[in-house]
Amino acid sequence: MIVRKEFEERSNEELLEEYSRTKDQRLKQEIVLRYIYLIKSIAIQFRGVYSNFAQVEDIVNESVVALMKAVDKYDPNMNTKFETFVSKRLKGLIIDITRKQDWVPRTIRKELKDIDEATKTLYEKLGRFPTDQETAEYLNISLDKYLKIAGKSNVYNLVSLDSFLTEQSGERSEKNLISKEQLPEEQVENQEMRKVLKEGLLSLKKNEQLVLSLYYRKELTMREIAEVMKLSKPRISQIHANAIRKLRIYMEKNYSMEGIHNVSGIL
């Protein structure tokens, strides 16, 4: 961490508090320098999200601007650490950049859309989410092929779910992003939306709930989860992708800001 001599005795919290009062640009520069490590860490962590269209350096450059804005907007009196505040903003930036790109090949996009439609149709018919085998049979493809397609959809499903939450809340919120600090329902301020998200999580299979819990709450990597559950890493990725897809479909079916005052029992 870079620390200039005149500030070396000052903690990050002290600098943030003083900057909120004085707006001294020297303090801002020092704060940004101290948190460059966080930018690089998040850029590397989310490399799989943007690797098809951007380099780590590109994301770092974009994130520096976001970090500077976060320093200006941060209020030390809020009940949130600066690291958490800025981390969610940086992750939100990456998701926003990804959403604007045509990053999914057309053939894969069609396959993922077919899986979505099959899942929705079977959900309506069965009153529950279909199994992998049931979905594969509905699509008239082998289970192996279905699982391979599902394994490609992690980023697609994350971005799609984030887009839905953002659209329903009416604006980008740093709490909307699926991030590795909390499970989805813990990141949404809207109580009705949180309630439906929680119900959606409970509708998932036990192994899907476990993967989400280990990944978002315990912050394990896919490889570590694979070791815990004694499954392959690709299989864990498939389970994660299916869980996020089902959660998004559940939200699309059961939650709408437009119907929030008219739907009882669910909201």
Buried (B, 14 or more C-beta within 10 A) or exposed (E): EEEEEEBEEBEBEEBBBBBBEEEEEEBBBBBBBBBBEBBBEBBEBBBEBBEEEBEBEEBBEBBBEBBEEBBEEBEBEEEBBBEEBBBBBBBBBBBBBBEEEEBBEEEEBEBBEBBBEBBBEBBEEEEEBBBBEBBBBBBEBEEEEBBBBBBBBBBBBBBBBBBBBBEBBEEBBBBBBBBBBBBBBEBBEBEBBBBBBBBBBEBBBEBBBBBBBBBBEEEBBBEBBBEBBEBEBBBBBBBBBBBBBBBBBBBBBBBBBEEBEEBEEEB
